[in-house]
């Protein structure tokens, strides 16, 4: 009301030709004011041009009503999102994702298909090959391992089953987690789990610990499989996608050939092992298990030089990072084709509306393990 009264007075009295004209509304507002000389004007107008409009409360620290309205307009979208129905927000996000899908296809076509895609093809193929190797390992080592560990028929059956059980759980957990943490990050986690426990299983002596290592290794194998294909497909245009994903499947069979060749060349050489007393024996089949972990380690190292999926980054609202990766893909392919002068013309990419589902726990709330438990539980529910 105070702002409104101030504006009312400023509207009622307008300065014209050196005189203040009062409105003819029947109210007495005093006699005519004498014209003011320029040097007798109020100090509050110093620093202003004659054409500038002076707000009476400006030098009293009172904000202008127009400024207040502008701030309210800027805060309006955030307040609307807070009180809007969740179904409306999700519907808006789905519409944004459809627009992103169409735009992303055009961007990938502009980036072209060339050196970058082929490099990623062999890196991800190496990861798929590592999975194929680990699946075949147990079948090759069973004839030798059953003598060293004195395995019964049921123990051998459990050893063959445990890898696939771990793959099933790993595919659900790590595959779903790739939509929250990123393709590259979850693929690195899967490969690291596979490599670490495959390497460790070659040294353990007891059946129970060996079974446990192969179970956890299966988690990594299962986590890799559902990530490799979407990760690669998000760098491919529609016309190349089916063809190159089919070619990528070849590496699973290449992994089987590698495992067969290593088994044929290593396991029969019993003298390649060593013994430490009567309790620790490292026979040739353990050397074979160790060698089979090498493709996984190699793919893990190579993957460190690959970027995250730009499609994933756009879906979580990281526009600038996604744009930089797409520009890198474009420039790499254009240089390989002998056209380094071609410019990446994309300046803006549609990002879907972000609907935050995560509950952040303050550092002053509960103990550290309670905060981590809430975060992990919330993430698992999202997966």
C-alpha positions in Angstrom: 0.0 0.0 0.0 2.9 2.3 0.7 4.3 1.7 -2.8 0.9 2.3 -4.3 0.4 5.6 -2.5 3.8 6.8 -3.6 3.0 6.0 -7.2 -0.4 7.7 -6.8 1.2 10.9 -5.7 3.8 10.8 -8.5 1.0 10.2 -11.1 -1.2 13.0 -9.7 1.5 15.6 -9.9 3.3 15.8 -13.2 6.0 18.4 -13.9 5.2 20.3 -17.0 7.0 23.4 -18.2 8.3 24.3 -14.8 4.8 24.0 -13.0 3.1 21.2 -11.2 -0.4 20.6 -12.6 -2.8 19.3 -10.0 -5.6 17.1 -11.2 -9.1 18.6 -11.4 -10.9 16.2 -9.1 -12.4 18.7 -6.6 -9.7 18.4 -3.9 -7.6 21.3 -2.8 -3.9 20.7 -3.0 -2.5 24.1 -2.4 -1.7 27.0 -4.7 0.4 27.0 -7.7 4.1 26.3 -7.0 6.6 28.7 -8.4 8.9 27.4 -11.2 12.2 26.0 -9.9 15.5 27.0 -11.3 17.9 24.3 -12.5 20.4 25.1 -9.8 17.8 24.9 -7.1 16.6 21.4 -8.0 16.7 18.7 -5.3 20.0 16.9 -4.8 18.2 13.6 -5.3 18.2 14.2 -9.1 22.0 14.5 -9.3 23.6 11.9 -11.5 20.4 11.5 -13.6 19.7 12.7 -17.1 16.7 14.9 -17.7 15.0 12.1 -19.6 15.4 9.5 -16.7 12.5 8.9 -14.5 13.3 9.3 -10.8 11.7 7.0 -8.3 11.1 8.7 -5.0 12.1 5.8 -2.9 15.3 5.1 -4.8 17.6 6.9 -2.4 15.8 5.7 0.7 16.6 2.0 0.1 13.1 1.2 -1.0 13.0 -1.2 -4.0 10.9 -0.2 -7.0 7.7 -2.1 -7.5 8.7 -3.0 -11.0 11.9 -4.6 -9.7 9.9 -6.6 -7.2 7.6 -7.9 -10.0 10.6 -9.0 -12.1 12.1 -11.0 -9.2 8.7 -12.6 -8.6 8.6 -13.6 -12.3 12.0 -15.2 -12.1 11.0 -17.2 -9.0 7.7 -18.3 -10.5 8.9 -21.3 -12.5 10.7 -22.8 -9.5 7.6 -22.3 -7.3 5.4 -23.7 -9.9 7.5 -26.9 -10.2 7.3 -27.3 -6.4 3.5 -27.3 -6.3 2.8 -28.9 -9.7 1.5 -32.4 -9.9 4.2 -35.0 -10.3 2.4 -36.6 -13.3 2.5 -33.2 -15.1 6.3 -32.9 -14.5 6.8 -36.5 -15.8 4.7 -35.8 -18.9 6.7 -32.7 -19.6 9.9 -34.7 -19.2 8.7 -37.4 -21.6 7.9 -34.7 -24.2 11.4 -33.2 -23.8 12.9 -36.7 -24.2 11.1 -37.2 -27.5 12.4 -33.9 -28.8 15.9 -34.9 -27.6 15.7 -38.2 -29.5 14.9 -36.5 -32.8 17.6 -33.8 -32.3 20.2 -36.3 -31.1 19.8 -38.4 -34.3 20.5 -35.4 -36.4 23.6 -34.5 -34.3 25.1 -38.0 -34.5 24.6 -37.9 -38.3 26.5 -34.6 -38.4 29.3 -36.1 -36.3 29.6 -38.8 -38.9 30.9 -42.4 -38.5 34.6 -42.9 -38.5 37.7 -43.2 -36.4 36.0 -42.5 -33.0 33.3 -45.2 -33.5 35.9 -47.8 -34.6 38.1 -47.1 -31.6 35.2 -47.4 -29.2 34.1 -50.6 -31.1 37.4 -52.3 -30.3 37.5 -51.1 -26.7 34.0 -52.3 -26.0 34.7 -55.5 -28.0 37.6 -56.2 -25.7 35.2 -55.9 -22.7 32.7 -58.3 -24.3 35.6 -60.6 -25.1 36.7 -60.6 -21.4 33.1 -61.7 -20.5 33.2 -64.5 -22.9 36.5 -65.7 -21.6 35.4 -65.8 -18.0 32.2 -67.8 -18.8 34.3 -70.5 -20.5 37.0 -70.6 -17.7 35.1 -72.9 -15.3 34.5 -75.6 -18.0 38.1 -75.8 -18.9 39.5 -75.9 -15.3 37.0 -78.4 -13.8 38.9 -81.6 -14.9 42.1 -80.3 -13.2 40.5 -78.5 -10.3 38.4 -81.5 -9.2 41.7 -83.3 -8.4 43.3 -80.5 -6.5 40.2 -79.6 -4.5 38.7 -83.1 -4.3 35.4 -82.0 -5.8 32.3 -84.1 -5.7 29.8 -84.1 -8.6 27.5 -81.7 -6.7 30.4 -79.3 -6.0 31.3 -79.3 -9.7 27.7 -78.6 -10.6 27.6 -75.7 -8.2 30.9 -74.3 -9.6 29.3 -74.2 -13.1 26.1 -72.7 -11.8 27.5 -70.0 -9.6 28.9 -67.8 -12.4 25.5 -67.6 -14.1 23.8 -66.8 -10.8 26.2 -63.9 -10.3 25.6 -62.7 -13.9 21.9 -62.6 -13.3 22.2 -60.4 -10.2 24.9 -58.2 -11.7 22.9 -57.5 -14.9 19.9 -56.3 -12.8 22.0 -54.2 -10.3 24.8 -52.7 -12.4 22.8 -52.6 -15.6 20.1 -50.5 -13.8 22.7 -48.4 -12.0 24.1 -47.3 -15.4 21.1 -45.1 -15.9 21.9 -43.3 -12.7 25.7 -43.1 -12.6 26.6 -43.3 -16.2 27.5 -45.9 -18.8 31.3 -45.5 -18.6 31.4 -45.4 -14.8 29.3 -48.5 -14.3 31.2 -50.4 -17.0 34.5 -49.6 -15.3 33.0 -50.8 -12.0 31.9 -54.1 -13.6 35.2 -54.7 -15.3 37.1 -53.9 -12.1 35.0 -56.4 -10.1 35.5 -59.1 -12.8 39.2 -58.5 -13.1 39.9 -58.4 -9.4 38.1 -61.5 -8.4 39.1 -63.5 -11.5 42.7 -62.7 -10.6 42.2 -63.6 -7.0 40.5 -66.9 -7.8 43.7 -68.2 -9.4 45.5 -68.0 -6.1 42.9 -69.3 -3.6 43.2 -73.0 -2.5 39.9 -73.8 -0.8 36.8 -74.7 -2.7 34.5 -72.3 -0.7 36.7 -69.3 -1.3 37.2 -70.2 -5.0 33.4 -70.5 -5.3 32.9 -67.1 -3.7 35.5 -65.4 -6.1 33.8 -66.9 -9.1 30.4 -65.6 -7.8 31.6 -62.1 -7.5 33.4 -62.3 -10.8 30.0 -63.3 -12.3 28.5 -60.1 -10.9 31.0 -58.1 -13.0 30.4 -60.2 -16.1 26.6 -59.7 -15.8 27.0 -56.0 -15.2 29.1 -55.6 -18.4 26.7 -57.2 -20.8 23.7 -54.8 -20.5 26.0 -51.7 -20.6 28.2 -52.4 -23.6 25.4 -52.4 -26.2 23.6 -49.2 -25.2 26.9 -47.4 -24.6 28.0 -48.2 -28.1 24.6 -47.5 -29.7 24.5 -44.0 -28.3 27.4 -43.1 -30.5 25.9 -44.6 -33.7 23.5 -43.2 -36.2 20.3 -45.1 -37.0 21.6 -46.5 -40.3 24.7 -47.9 -38.7 23.3 -49.1 -35.4 22.0 -52.6 -36.3 25.0 -53.5 -38.4 27.7 -52.5 -35.9 25.9 -53.9 -32.9 25.8 -57.2 -34.7 29.5 -57.0 -35.4 30.1 -56.3 -31.7 28.7 -59.7 -30.8 31.6 -61.3 -32.6 33.8 -60.5 -29.6 31.9 -63.0 -27.4 32.9 -65.8 -29.7 36.5 -64.4 -30.0 36.6 -64.6 -26.2 35.6 -68.3 -26.4 38.4 -68.9 -29.0 40.9 -67.1 -26.8 39.9 -69.2 -23.8 40.1 -72.5 -25.8 43.6 -71.6 -27.2 44.9 -70.6 -23.8 43.5 -73.8 -22.2 45.1 -76.0 -25.0 48.5 -74.3 -24.6 48.7 -73.9 -20.8 46.8 -76.5 -18.9 48.6 -79.6 -20.2 52.0 -78.2 -19.1 51.9 -79.3 -15.5 55.5 -78.1 -14.9 54.4 -74.5 -15.3 53.2 -74.3 -11.7 55.0 -74.3 -8.4 54.4 -75.5 -4.8 55.1 -73.9 -1.5 55.3 -76.7 1.0 52.5 -79.3 1.1 49.6 -76.9 1.5 50.0 -74.4 -1.3 50.1 -75.6 -4.9 49.9 -73.4 -8.0 49.3 -75.7 -10.9 49.1 -74.9 -14.6 45.3 -74.5 -14.5 45.7 -71.6 -12.2 48.1 -70.0 -14.6 45.3 -70.4 -17.2 42.8 -68.6 -14.9 45.4 -65.8 -14.5 45.9 -65.4 -18.2 42.2 -65.3 -18.8 41.9 -62.2 -16.7 44.2 -60.2 -19.0 41.6 -59.2 -21.6 39.5 -57.7 -18.8 42.4 -55.7 -17.4 43.3 -54.5 -21.0 39.7 -53.3 -21.6 39.6 -51.6 -18.2 42.7 -49.6 -19.1 41.5 -48.7 -22.6 38.1 -47.6 -21.3 39.7 -44.9 -19.2 40.5 -43.0 -22.4 36.9 -43.1 -23.7 34.3 -40.4 -22.9 31.0 -40.8 -21.2 27.9 -41.3 -23.3 26.7 -37.8 -24.3 23.1 -39.1 -24.5 23.2 -40.0 -20.8 24.7 -36.6 -19.9 21.9 -34.8 -21.8 19.3 -36.9 -20.0 20.7 -35.8 -16.6 20.9 -32.1 -17.7 24.7 -31.8 -18.3 24.4 -29.9 -21.5 28.0 -28.5 -21.7 29.8 -31.7 -21.0 27.7 -33.6 -23.6 28.3 -30.8 -26.2 32.1 -31.1 -25.7 32.0 -34.8 -26.2 29.9 -34.6 -29.3 32.3 -31.9 -30.7 35.2 -34.3 -29.9 33.5 -37.1 -31.9 32.9 -34.7 -34.8 36.4 -33.3 -34.9 38.0 -36.8 -34.6 36.1 -38.1 -37.5 36.5 -35.1 -39.7 40.3 -35.0 -39.1 40.5 -38.7 -40.0 38.5 -38.0 -43.2 40.8 -35.2 -44.2 38.3 -32.4 -43.5 39.6 -30.7 -40.4 38.1 -27.4 -41.5 34.5 -28.6 -41.1 32.9 -26.8 -38.1 30.5 -28.4 -35.6 27.4 -26.4 -36.1 25.3 -27.5 -33.1 25.1 -24.8 -30.5 22.2 -25.9 -28.3 20.8 -29.4 -27.5 17.5 -30.0 -25.8 17.8 -31.3 -22.2 14.8 -33.0 -20.6 13.2 -31.4 -17.5 14.9 -32.7 -14.4 12.7 -34.4 -11.8 14.8 -34.9 -8.7 13.9 -38.1 -6.8 16.9 -38.3 -4.6 16.6 -37.4 -0.9 19.8 -35.7 0.3 20.5 -36.2 4.0 22.2 -33.3 5.8 25.5 -34.0 7.5 24.0 -33.1 10.9 21.3 -35.8 10.6 22.0 -39.2 12.1 25.3 -41.0 11.9 27.5 -41.4 8.8 26.3 -45.0 8.2 22.7 -44.0 8.5 23.1 -41.3 5.9 24.9 -43.7 3.5 22.2 -46.4 4.1 19.4 -43.9 3.1 21.3 -42.9 0.0 22.0 -46.5 -1.1 18.4 -47.5 -0.3 17.0 -44.6 -2.4 19.3 -45.4 -5.3 18.3 -49.1 -5.2 14.6 -48.1 -5.3 15.3 -45.9 -8.4 17.1 -48.8 -10.1 
